Amino acid sequence: MRNQFSKLALGIALLFLIVLIVTAISEILSRQWARLGLTTLTIICVFVPFAIVCLASHLNIRLPSSFPSVTLVFIMLAQYFGEFKNFYYMYWWWDLLLHSIFGSYVVIVSLSILQGTFRKRHEVSDLRFIVFELITAFSVTITLGTIWEIFEFLGDYFFKTSMVKGGLDDTLTDLIVKTTAALLTSIYLYIRSSSTKKLKDGTV
């Protein structure tokens, strides 16, 4: 199974790399070594979505065609605008927006992977199978979101970073936002799938 790179994803990556390289040069000239390290890490992150797509193709795993583009935009919003442009501090809702995007899109990615992996048995109805897939996708999203919050806590605890900026309130708010976004996305996908099934069956 081949997952393709869209021209849009390649264009976003090229634009993002140009911005980051210019930023890195500026940081070298001004001797901002700490920020240069973050910029270097972000440059590496630009290649991660493409590596994931290649690995998924090798393992015969189906990803949404939008995966590279959405992931790159997410990295740009989180790293460049969030960290470099201080959007996390300028706009109180910026972090919540990113967690909402995460919660919603991971459901879509998980569902795409499941639909390319699981096979429905004849005795299982289509809608019941859809519910099973959505519950699994929702659970994967909550699990990944929780693992990320644990990662932030451990980073602060062992390496004295400041990822958990608001303490317990920040962690719980992030989890609630991710869970709500994942739940609403799952409900929407169920309604859309059930409506499509009824139209095909001629019951509406």
Secondary structure, DSSP 4 states (H G I P E B T S, - for coil): -PPPPPHHHHHHHHHHHHHHHHHHHHHHHTT-HHHHHHHHHHHHHHHHHHHHHHHHHHTT----TTHHHHHHHHHIIIIIIIIIS-HHHH-TTHHHHHHHHHHHHHHHHHHHHHHTT----TTS-HHHHHHHHHHHHHHHHHHHHHHHHHHHHHHHHHH---SSTTHHHHHHHHHHHHHHHHHHHHHHHHHHHHHHHHHHHT--
